[in-house]
Amino acid sequence: MINVARGTVVDEGEMVAALQDGRLGSAGLDVFEEEPKVPEVLFDMNNVVLTPHVASATWETRQAMSDLVVENLVSHFENGAAVAPVPECAHLVKA
């Protein structure tokens, strides 16, 4: 399994259990459920590769991210809502 999206996409506890009991063969991760906290058990697993969050480290991706920030700001101030809200932060938005 490879997760370079968001740590919350994967049930981290279940993933660790699956890695330990062999239901999951290996994992490559650069995001974690409670970043920057990485479950200690992952450090000693030979079938896990851990990296800092570098999945977006291309010029094109960073430009697209910057463009989306501007789009979100414009949309927020024109319509009161972002075009790409972050679900984990919904509780921070005033109703």
VMD Tcl script that draws the C-alpha trace (Angstrom):
set ca {
  {0.00 0.00 0.00}
  {1.21 3.50 -0.78}
  {-0.26 6.59 0.86}
  {1.01 9.97 -0.25}
  {-2.39 11.70 -0.03}
  {-3.53 12.37 3.54}
  {-2.85 10.42 6.69}
  {-6.54 10.31 7.52}
  {-7.31 8.36 4.32}
  {-6.05 5.20 6.02}
  {-7.08 3.68 9.34}
  {-3.55 3.70 10.71}
  {-4.21 1.26 13.56}
  {-5.75 -1.27 11.19}
  {-2.90 -0.80 8.72}
  {-0.33 -1.51 11.44}
  {-2.25 -4.62 12.54}
  {-2.50 -5.82 8.92}
  {1.25 -5.29 8.42}
  {2.01 -7.19 11.62}
  {-0.18 -10.20 10.86}
  {0.63 -10.42 7.16}
  {-2.70 -9.34 5.68}
  {-0.83 -6.39 4.18}
  {2.53 -7.14 2.61}
  {4.15 -3.73 2.77}
  {3.57 0.00 2.98}
  {5.18 3.16 1.68}
  {4.09 6.22 3.62}
  {4.88 9.92 3.59}
  {1.74 11.01 5.44}
  {0.43 9.92 8.82}
  {-2.85 10.11 10.70}
  {-1.50 12.45 13.40}
  {1.34 14.25 11.65}
  {4.06 14.81 12.56}
  {3.61 11.87 14.96}
  {4.61 8.58 13.33}
  {3.63 5.35 15.11}
  {6.86 4.03 16.68}
  {6.07 0.46 15.66}
  {6.50 1.41 11.97}
  {10.17 2.34 12.44}
  {11.21 -1.26 13.12}
  {9.23 -2.91 10.31}
  {11.33 -4.18 7.40}
  {8.29 -4.06 5.12}
  {7.63 -0.33 5.61}
  {9.26 2.67 3.93}
  {8.76 6.04 5.64}
  {9.63 9.39 4.07}
  {8.86 13.01 4.85}
  {5.88 14.35 2.90}
  {7.50 14.92 -0.49}
  {4.78 13.64 -2.82}
  {3.99 17.16 -3.99}
  {7.58 18.23 -4.57}
  {7.37 19.12 -8.26}
  {7.21 22.60 -9.74}
  {3.94 21.79 -11.52}
  {2.27 20.46 -8.37}
  {3.42 23.38 -6.24}
  {2.13 25.81 -8.89}
  {-1.22 24.00 -8.97}
  {-1.36 24.15 -5.16}
  {-0.68 27.89 -5.24}
  {-3.33 28.41 -7.90}
  {-5.84 26.48 -5.78}
  {-5.10 28.65 -2.75}
  {-5.92 31.75 -4.81}
  {-9.06 30.07 -6.22}
  {-10.20 29.17 -2.70}
  {-9.64 32.70 -1.44}
  {-11.48 34.29 -4.35}
  {-14.36 31.83 -3.99}
  {-14.54 32.39 -0.23}
  {-14.76 36.14 -0.54}
  {-17.16 36.05 -3.52}
  {-19.40 33.12 -2.51}
  {-18.63 32.39 1.13}
  {-17.23 28.91 0.44}
  {-13.97 27.41 -0.76}
  {-13.92 25.42 -4.00}
  {-11.82 22.72 -2.31}
  {-12.60 22.62 1.42}
  {-10.55 20.33 3.66}
  {-12.98 17.90 5.35}
  {-10.84 17.58 8.48}
  {-11.18 21.35 9.02}
  {-14.95 21.66 8.56}
  {-15.39 22.30 12.28}
  {-13.30 25.47 11.92}
  {-15.67 27.09 9.42}
  {-18.24 29.48 10.84}
  {-21.76 28.51 9.83}
}
mol new
graphics top color blue
foreach p $ca { graphics top sphere $p radius 0.5 }
foreach p [lrange $ca 0 end-1] q [lrange $ca 1 end] { graphics top cylinder $p $q radius 0.2 }
display resetview
